[in-house]
Amino acid sequence: MHPAFSVIFFTVSSGAGFGLFALLYLADVLKLGGGLSGEQVAATGAMALCFIIAGLLSSVAHLANPKNAWRAFSRFRTSWLSREGVFSVAFFPFAFGYLVLSWFAAPSLEVARLAVGGAATLLAWITIFSTGMIYASLKTIRQWNTPLVPANYLAMGHASGALMLLAVAAWAGLALLPFASIAASFLILGALLKAIYYFWIAEPGASASIQTATGFTRAQVKLLDTGHTHGTFLTEEFGFQVARRYALALKVFVFVAGFILPLVMLGSVAGQPSLLLGSLITGLALLGLVAERWLFFAEARHVVNLYHGSQRC
């Protein structure tokens, strides 16, 4: 599939924002590291909302006719894209309510504050899951049609959100060990899921082929004529090619920048509070996540390619 930057930015930015908000709420409830003040919770939550809004705006810009984006809400019963839109919009009133109540920190409204924050966190988790299911529900793309996709989206969103929350904790002067432990746990989980995913999509026997598509599995089938002499919309959007050596190099970069270096650097952050170092780790992990998301689209092979000369998808 053609890796569009707008969709890459959307999935990375919104995932990090929702992950940050969910972990912020849990850290607030559990008073991790001594607990963030109401003003710090509101400021951090506002940062999470900025990431979410930027991602959602980017997804709208990806549409051919952005003015028709409202139509995406009309197929809630059958479309994961529609569900993602509905849940993301439903998230905002609860999120704003939680941040406003946190800012004013009225003791009499504490139960209401935690209730609306819990509802927003639940909607954040459902939205990330729905984003992953947009791709996992497509049976025509084997590399996406797996539960590993929503699991990866949840793990990556929370890993990037946990690193941003760690930087916030360093800025707030809190004890960093709990935040570093959470970030390390999600980084390890994300790395394991990503490794399993890469091994799974590399298995050639599970891929669709022109033999299985036609039912002639006992002989070599070859397409004699594609019906066109140059590229079409289908071959450009659904037939993106990435050289194997470049894909391997990018996968190494994903693990080094997205997982290994942040994990190594987390030891230093846990022992010495540093906003600069926490921000550096977050930026490095996000860079690795952008490369991971680019590969996620670039390596996806739609079965329509079997009609345009490809022997296997």
N, C-alpha and C positions, 0 to 999 in steps of 0.2 A: 504494500500500500504506500501511496505517496505521503511522506511525513510532513504534514502542514504545520508550520510554526505556531499558528494560532491555537491549534488543538493541543500541541505539546505544552505550550504555555498555560493553557486552560487546565489541563490535568495536573500539572506540577503545582501551579499557584493555588488553585482551589483545594487540591488535596492537602497541601501544607497548611492552608488556612483553616480548613475543617479539623485537621489533626491537632493543630495548635489550640483551637478553641476547646476541643474535647478534653485535651490533657490539662489545659488551664483550669477548666471546671473541676476536674478530679483533684488537681493540686490544691485548689481553693478549698474544696470540701475536706480534704485530708490534712490541710495545713502543712504541706511538705516544706521542709527546710525552715520552718518557723512561720510560714504563711505570708502570702502577699497581702498588702493593704488593699482597701477597697479601690483607691485611686489607681494602684498598680494593676489590679485585675481589670479595671475599665480600660486603661491604656493598652494593656496587652490584648484584650479582646477586640479593641478597635483596630489594632494592627492585624489581627486574624481576619477581621471583616474586610480590611483593605485587600488582603491577598485573595479572599474569596470573590469579592466584587470584581477585581481586576481579571481573575480567571473567567468569570461568567461573561464579562464584556468581551473578552477575547473569543469565547465560544460563539457569541452572537456575530462577531465580525467575520467568522469563518463561513457564515451562511451566504448563499448567493444573493438572497433578498432579505436582509436583516429585519425589514419591516414586517415580515411574516413570521417572526420568531414566536409570536403568541400562539401560533397553530401547534407548536410543540406540546402545549399543555392539554390538548384535546384528545389524546389517545392514552390516558392514564392506565386503562385496563389491559392494554396489549403492548405498550411500548416502554422500555426501560428509559429511553431518552425523555419521554413525557414524565415518567415518575421522578427522574432526576430533577427536572425543572420544577415540578410541583413541590417536592420535598425541600429543594434549595430555597424556594420562595417562602415556604412555610417556616423555614428555619429563622429567617430574619426577625420577625416580631418577637419571638422568644429570646433571641440573642440580644436584641436591643433592650428588651425589658430587663434581662439579667445584668447587662452592663450599667444601665441607668440605676438600678437598685444597688449595685455594688458601689457605684460612685457616691451615692448619698448615704449608704451604710446605715439605714434605719433599723435598729434592733427589732422593732415590732414587725418589720417586713422580711425578716430573715428567712422564714419558712417559704414565703412567696418567692423570694430571690432564688433560693435553692431549687424550688419546684420548676420555675421557668428556665433556669440554667440546665437542669436535668433534661427537660423537654428539648431544649436546643441541642444539647449534646447527643441525645438519641437521634434527632433529625440529622445531625452532622454525620453520624455513623451510617445512617440509612442512605444519605446522599452519596457518600463515597462508594458504598457498596453498589448503588444504582449506576454510578459512573462506570465502574468496572463491568457491570452486567450488560451495559450497552454493547460492549465488545464480546464478552463471554457468551452472549446469547446468539451470536452469528455463526450458524453451522457451516456457512460457506467459507469460513476462514478457520482452518484447523488450529493455527497458532494462537487464536483467541478463544476458541470454543473449549474452555477448560475452567474449572473452579479456581485454578491458580491465578487467574487474572484478577478477579475481585479481591482475592486474598493478598495479592501483591499490591494492589491499589491501597488497601487498608493499611498494610504494613509500611509502605513507602510514605504515605501521607502522615502517619503517626511518627515515623522516624524523623522526617523533616520538621514536623511540628514540635517534637520533643527537643530537637537541637535548638530551635528558636526559643523555646521555653527555657532551656538551659542558659542561653544568653541573657534572657530577661532576669532569671534568678541571680546571675552574676551581677547584673546592673543593680538589682534590688538589695544585694548584699546578703542573700540567704545562704544557708548551708547547701552546698552543691551536690553532695553525694547522692541524695535521692533522685535528683534530676538527671545526673550523669548516669545512674543505674538504669533509669527508665529509657534514656536515649540509647544506651548501649544494648539494652534488651531488644528494642525495636530494630536497631541496626543489624544485630545478629539474626533476628527473625527475617528481616528483609533480604539479607544476603543468602540465607538458606533457601527461602522461597524462590529467589531469582535464580540461584544455581539449579534447583530442581526444574524450573521452567525452561532454562536454556538446554538442559539435557533432554527434556521431554520434546521440545520442538525440533531437536537435532535428530531424532529417531526417524530414519527414512521409511521404515516399514509402515508407520502409522499415517503417512501422507497420502492424500488422494493422488491418483495417477490417471493418465489418459486411458490406461487399460481398465481400471476399476470404474471409470466414468462411463465407458462404453460397454462394459461387461465382457470384453474379450480378454480374459486374464491368462489365457494359455498361449498367447502369441504377442509379438511386439507390434504395437499399434503406433502409427505415425500420421500426423496431420499433414496432408499434401498441400492444402491451400487455406490461408487464413482469411481470405475474402477481402483483403485490403493490401495496399502496397506501401503504406507508411503508418506512422503512429496514429492512434485514435484516443478519444477520451478514456476509454476503458483500459487501453494499454498504458497510458500515462498515469492514471489514478490508481489502477489496481495491479499494475505490472512493474512496480518500482524494483530496480535491481541494485543490490549492494554487493560489492566484491567480498569474497569470503575472508581475505586477509584484513580488509578494513573492518569488517564485522567483528573479527576476533580481536583486533586492536581496540575497538570501541568497548567490547565486553571487558577486556582487561582494565580499561580506563574506568568503566562503571564500578568495578569492584574495588579498585585502588582509591579513586576519588570519592566514591559514594559510600564505601563501607570501611575499608581497611584503615586509611589515614584518619578518618574521623574517630574510629575506635582507639587507635593509638594515641591520638591527641586528647581524647577524653580523660585519660589518666592525669594529664597535666592540669586540666580544668578542674577536676575533682579536688585536687590538692591545693590549688591556688586560684581564687576567684578572679576572673578576668573577662570583662565584657568584650574586649578586642579579640581574644583567643576564641571565645564562644561564637562570636560573629564570623570569624574566619572558618571555623569548623562547619558552621551552618552553610556558608557560601560554597565551600568545597563540596559538601554533600549535595546541595542543590544542583551544582554543576554536573556531578555524576548522575543525578536523577534526570536531568535534561537529556544526557546521552542515553540513559536507559530507556527513556520514553521515545526518543528518536528511533532507536533500534526496534522498539516494540511495534512501531508502525512500519518501518522499512523492511523488516523481516516477515511481515504478514503477507501471505500469498492467497489471493482470492481464487476460487476454482474457475472463475471465468477465464483465467489465463490458459486453461486447458484448450480453449477454443482459439487461442492465438499463438500456438506453437509450443507452449510449455508442455513438458512430458510429466511433470510432477509438481504438486502444490502443497 
